[in-house]
């Protein structure tokens, strides 16, 4: 992009596009119309394509100009947000970010987020609020919490959801189990032993999706125990109540191990969630950062041709 495309010219492009007239745009910008026209023309000559079409009916933006206009609006918005945030940091007026997290969210994600938040906004506080997903979503709706990390799916009609991580699901078993010698296990062979599941009341949509996935494989769920936390799941497995499906990256009790599932790639998807009414000053920066992080991860996944079947839940 040309060095000529600076903030000043971005403002000019937006004004001309919104007024469809150089004279009205110049009045909005407190400029002389000839000066505005000359600077836009000079930019078009520099980038070697027209941003606007001039005619008797006024000024119309070109298809290529639409791309420049979108960039201009996003850049100017980001600049204004940055200045507002930097001023708030300087004046120490950034409210603590009230960050919720579901009981099954990998704590490594929280640690990573905390470090990046501290580096982006020095001296700004994060207050963590843990709980079951249903309670966390209710607190977000009531604006007692700004945002949260929760397992998906989350209703996108009620909340803004940005996927931030994806982790494979594995079988959790005791280290002395006969299956421990296998490199991977077939879920069809051990379905009768998978008896420990997350309490469906914690996240009904996730449990419903799990039931669908079992049905699609022609496997009947054999539910005997419901757990309210990863600690509960591990204790039940360790105590011999059955096997469980867990995040393969979970930190495990020393007596437990995990084994991948053969032939299927179910995943746990985690999202960054906030209500559309939330107005915490840091949210635009957080969302852009997490979007960039996720895009970089999905590019890596795409490059090695991994196409996992989605299971947006934690079982």
Order of alpha helices (4+ residues) and beta strands (2+ residues): alpha-alpha-alpha-beta-beta-alpha-beta-alpha-beta-alpha-beta-beta-beta-alpha-beta-alpha-beta-alpha-beta-beta-beta-alpha
